[in-house]
Amino acid sequence: MYYLKTNKDIKNLKGFLDYPKNREKKEIFLTKEKEDELLNVIKDIHKINENKMPKPKKSKICRKCAYFEFCFS
């Protein structure tokens, strides 16, 4: 809903959350408070992306590690 509002300029959006197992359907709206909360979450995600990965330190367990190719590729 936030994407449609900001990028596609669609106003007065409402959405539905459907819970088939509970046979419930909830109507949701993008309020100013929820929009501000979403912007804070997006800022936090960008902060995580700004942090650089540390240089890998090779040790004995590296050869058996599942992330070996990720670190040393």
KEVO-572575 format. One record per residue: x, y, z of N, C-alpha, C, O in turn; residue number from 1. Coordinates in nm, 4 decimals, padded with zeros to 6 digits. Layout:
BEGIN
R  nx  ny  nz  cax  cay  caz  cx  cy  cz  ox  oy  oz  pos
R  X  Y  Z  X  Y  Z  X  Y  Z  X  Y  Z  NUM;
...
//
This chain:
BEGIN
R  nx  ny  nz  cax  cay  caz  cx  cy  cz  ox  oy  oz  pos
R  00.0826  -00.1176  00.0000  00.0000  00.0000  00.0000  00.0879  00.1251  00.0000  00.0572  00.2241  -00.0665  1;
R  00.1981  00.1189  00.0759  00.2904  00.2327  00.0796  00.3523  00.2557  -00.0578  00.3641  00.3698  -00.1027  2;
R  00.3915  00.1479  -00.1243  00.4500  00.1580  -00.2582  00.3497  00.2198  -00.3554  00.3857  00.3085  -00.4328  3;
R  00.2272  00.1752  -00.3524  00.1258  00.2293  -00.4431  00.1008  00.3772  -00.4148  00.0785  00.4553  -00.5072  4;
R  00.1043  00.4151  -00.2889  00.0805  00.5543  -00.2535  00.1955  00.6440  -00.2981  00.1728  00.7513  -00.3540  5;
R  00.3201  00.5995  -00.2733  00.4343  00.6864  -00.3021  00.4780  00.6825  -00.4479  00.5101  00.7866  -00.5051  6;
R  00.4797  00.5660  -00.5085  00.5341  00.5542  -00.6439  00.4292  00.5631  -00.7546  00.4597  00.6088  -00.8647  7;
R  00.3094  00.5211  -00.7274  00.2047  00.5219  -00.8302  00.0998  00.6288  -00.8078  00.0072  00.6433  -00.8876  8;
R  00.1144  00.7049  -00.6977  00.0259  00.8173  -00.6659  -00.1222  00.7761  -00.6602  -00.2094  00.8452  -00.7128  9;
R  -00.1478  00.6629  -00.5955  -00.2849  00.6161  -00.5758  -00.3252  00.6534  -00.4337  -00.2535  00.6214  -00.3389  10;
R  -00.4359  00.7186  -00.4182  -00.4812  00.7670  -00.2875  -00.5946  00.6796  -00.2332  -00.6555  00.6012  -00.3060  11;
R  -00.6209  00.6956  -00.1031  -00.7316  00.6286  -00.0337  -00.7305  00.4768  -00.0538  -00.8290  00.4176  -00.0979  12;
R  -00.6190  00.4168  -00.0210  -00.6066  00.2721  -00.0356  -00.6579  00.1998  00.0880  -00.6460  00.2491  00.2002  13;
R  -00.7138  00.0848  00.0659  -00.7456  -00.0042  00.1756  -00.7121  -00.1457  00.1305  -00.7205  -00.1790  00.0123  14;
R  -00.6746  -00.2263  00.2260  -00.6356  -00.3629  00.1949  -00.7073  -00.4601  00.2856  -00.7761  -00.4212  00.3800  15;
R  -00.6899  -00.5870  00.2554  -00.7519  -00.6916  00.3348  -00.6485  -00.7970  00.3698  -00.5691  -00.8379  00.2851  16;
R  -00.6497  -00.8406  00.4947  -00.5722  -00.9556  00.5370  -00.6693  -01.0708  00.5498  -00.7675  -01.0625  00.6236  17;
R  -00.6423  -01.1773  00.4786  -00.7324  -01.2915  00.4764  -00.6687  -01.4070  00.5520  -00.5568  -01.4478  00.5210  18;
R  -00.7389  -01.4588  00.6497  -00.6951  -01.5736  00.7280  -00.7902  -01.6901  00.6995  -00.8904  -01.7062  00.7691  19;
R  -00.7597  -01.7715  00.5976  -00.8535  -01.8768  00.5585  -00.8786  -01.9820  00.6666  -00.9912  -02.0296  00.6811  20;
R  -00.7753  -02.0187  00.7425  -00.7945  -02.1215  00.8457  -00.8874  -02.0734  00.9562  -00.9643  -02.1522  01.0114  21;
R  -00.8809  -01.9459  00.9884  -00.9670  -01.8896  01.0934  -01.0981  -01.8362  01.0377  -01.1878  -01.7973  01.1125  22;
R  -01.1078  -01.8349  00.9068  -01.2246  -01.7782  00.8377  -01.2472  -01.6334  00.8797  -01.3587  -01.5912  00.9104  23;
R  -01.1363  -01.5592  00.8798  -01.1412  -01.4174  00.9143  -01.0883  -01.3342  00.7996  -01.0046  -01.3791  00.7213  24;
R  -01.1373  -01.2148  00.7911  -01.0902  -01.1182  00.6932  -01.0879  -00.9826  00.7628  -01.1900  -00.9358  00.8132  25;
R  -00.9681  -00.9187  00.7651  -00.9555  -00.7890  00.8314  -00.9248  -00.6816  00.7282  -00.8432  -00.7001  00.6379  26;
R  -00.9915  -00.5709  00.7444  -00.9687  -00.4560  00.6569  -00.8592  -00.3699  00.7204  -00.8637  -00.3408  00.8399  27;
R  -00.7603  -00.3293  00.6390  -00.6507  -00.2480  00.6903  -00.6373  -00.1211  00.6072  -00.6720  -00.1170  00.4892  28;
R  -00.5857  -00.0176  00.6731  -00.5640  00.1112  00.6095  -00.4216  00.1557  00.6374  -00.3633  00.1176  00.7389  29;
R  -00.3658  00.2350  00.5492  -00.2330  00.2924  00.5701  -00.2515  00.4274  00.6377  -00.2814  00.5278  00.5730  30;
R  -00.2329  00.4278  00.7699  -00.2478  00.5515  00.8463  -00.1138  00.6247  00.8509  -00.0098  00.5688  00.8160  31;
R  -00.1181  00.7481  00.8937  00.0037  00.8291  00.9051  00.1010  00.7661  01.0050  00.2219  00.7664  00.9819  32;
R  00.0495  00.7124  01.1152  00.1348  00.6485  01.2155  00.2044  00.5260  01.1581  00.3242  00.5073  01.1791  33;
R  00.1305  00.4428  01.0861  00.1881  00.3233  01.0247  00.2892  00.3606  00.9161  00.3905  00.2928  00.8987  34;
R  00.2615  00.4663  00.8451  00.3535  00.5127  00.7417  00.4852  00.5607  00.8034  00.5928  00.5319  00.7509  35;
R  00.4763  00.6338  00.9148  00.5969  00.6783  00.9849  00.6762  00.5602  01.0389  00.7991  00.5588  01.0318  36;
R  00.6060  00.4613  01.0927  00.6720  00.3403  01.1429  00.7427  00.2665  01.0293  00.8543  00.2176  01.0466  37;
R  00.6789  00.2587  00.9157  00.7375  00.1930  00.7985  00.8612  00.2670  00.7503  00.9598  00.2036  00.7129  38;
R  00.8580  00.3992  00.7502  00.9749  00.4777  00.7101  01.0928  00.4541  00.8045  01.2075  00.4482  00.7601  39;
R  01.0654  00.4406  00.9341  01.1719  00.4111  01.0303  01.2324  00.2736  01.0047  01.3538  00.2563  01.0157  40;
R  01.1496  00.1768  00.9712  01.1991  00.0423  00.9400  01.2857  00.0463  00.8140  01.3901  -00.0188  00.8086  41;
R  01.2437  00.1211  00.7142  01.3211  00.1330  00.5897  01.4556  00.1992  00.6180  01.5572  00.1580  00.5620  42;
R  01.4579  00.3014  00.7040  01.5845  00.3658  00.7412  01.6772  00.2674  00.8117  01.7976  00.2661  00.7862  43;
R  01.6208  00.1843  00.9009  01.7011  00.0839  00.9704  01.7599  -00.0173  00.8729  01.8739  -00.0604  00.8900  44;
R  01.6846  -00.0552  00.7720  01.7339  -00.1493  00.6707  01.8498  -00.0868  00.5941  01.9490  -00.1539  00.5660  45;
R  01.8378  00.0402  00.5605  01.9462  00.1083  00.4896  02.0716  00.1182  00.5765  02.1830  00.1096  00.5249  46;
R  02.0549  00.1360  00.7071  02.1700  00.1391  00.7972  02.2429  00.0057  00.7978  02.3659  00.0016  00.8009  47;
R  02.1675  -00.1027  00.7948  02.2283  -00.2357  00.7912  02.3075  -00.2525  00.6626  02.4183  -00.3062  00.6644  48;
R  02.2520  -00.2074  00.5517  02.3197  -00.2206  00.4230  02.4456  -00.1349  00.4144  02.5369  -00.1681  00.3389  49;
R  02.4525  -00.0249  00.4905  02.5692  00.0630  00.4865  02.6896  -00.0006  00.5547  02.8039  00.0265  00.5180  50;
R  02.6636  -00.0848  00.6537  02.7743  -00.1501  00.7246  02.8444  -00.2468  00.6309  02.7807  -00.3282  00.5640  51;
R  02.9744  -00.2368  00.6274  03.0536  -00.3242  00.5415  03.0850  -00.4536  00.6145  03.1016  -00.4556  00.7365  52;
R  03.0926  -00.5598  00.5391  03.1277  -00.6888  00.5956  03.2738  -00.6864  00.6380  03.3566  -00.6278  00.5682  53;
R  03.3074  -00.7484  00.7503  03.4483  -00.7553  00.7893  03.5243  -00.8509  00.6970  03.4654  -00.9403  00.6361  54;
R  03.6524  -00.8311  00.6882  03.7353  -00.9199  00.6069  03.7373  -01.0581  00.6720  03.7459  -01.0686  00.7943  55;
R  03.7296  -01.1638  00.5917  03.7292  -01.2985  00.6503  03.8658  -01.3346  00.7082  03.9700  -01.2979  00.6539  56;
R  03.8626  -01.4069  00.8187  03.9845  -01.4574  00.8815  03.9813  -01.6089  00.8679  03.8936  -01.6756  00.9228  57;
R  04.0757  -01.6610  00.7958  04.0768  -01.8033  00.7694  04.1215  -01.8803  00.8939  04.2220  -01.8463  00.9564  58;
R  04.0464  -01.9833  00.9286  04.0826  -02.0697  01.0402  04.0586  -02.2156  01.0000  04.0173  -02.2436  00.8875  59;
R  04.0844  -02.3069  01.0917  04.0730  -02.4495  01.0613  03.9299  -02.4912  01.0268  03.9090  -02.5794  00.9434  60;
R  03.8335  -02.4290  01.0899  03.6948  -02.4706  01.0679  03.6351  -02.4144  00.9388  03.5248  -02.4531  00.9001  61;
R  03.7051  -02.3255  00.8732  03.6509  -02.2612  00.7527  03.6230  -02.3617  00.6410  03.5235  -02.3483  00.5698  62;
R  03.7078  -02.4601  00.6250  03.6892  -02.5548  00.5142  03.5600  -02.6335  00.5254  03.5047  -02.6756  00.4238  63;
R  03.5110  -02.6542  00.6462  03.3892  -02.7324  00.6670  03.2654  -02.6451  00.6852  03.1546  -02.6965  00.7003  64;
R  03.2838  -02.5165  00.6838  03.1741  -02.4230  00.7093  03.0829  -02.4107  00.5864  03.1297  -02.4134  00.4726  65;
R  02.9548  -02.3975  00.6111  02.8578  -02.3816  00.5025  02.8727  -02.2477  00.4310  02.8290  -02.2340  00.3167  66;
R  02.9333  -02.1495  00.4957  02.9489  -02.0164  00.4379  03.0859  -01.9958  00.3734  03.1212  -01.8828  00.3398  67;
R  03.1622  -02.1008  00.3560  03.2984  -02.0887  00.3036  03.3006  -02.0140  00.1705  03.3787  -01.9204  00.1538  68;
R  03.2169  -02.0539  00.0769  03.2151  -01.9891  -00.0545  03.1682  -01.8446  -00.0452  03.2121  -01.7595  -00.1225  69;
R  03.0801  -01.8172  00.0484  03.0315  -01.6804  00.0667  03.1439  -01.5887  00.1142  03.1560  -01.4760  00.0662  70;
R  03.2253  -01.6354  00.2070  03.3328  -01.5531  00.2626  03.4514  -01.5384  00.1684  03.5091  -01.4302  00.1570  71;
R  03.4879  -01.6471  00.1009  03.6137  -01.6477  00.0264  03.5955  -01.6476  -00.1255  03.6893  -01.6807  -00.1981  72;
R  03.4806  -01.6122  -00.1734  03.4618  -01.6084  -00.3191  03.4979  -01.4742  -00.3770  03.4877  -01.4545  -00.4981  73;
//
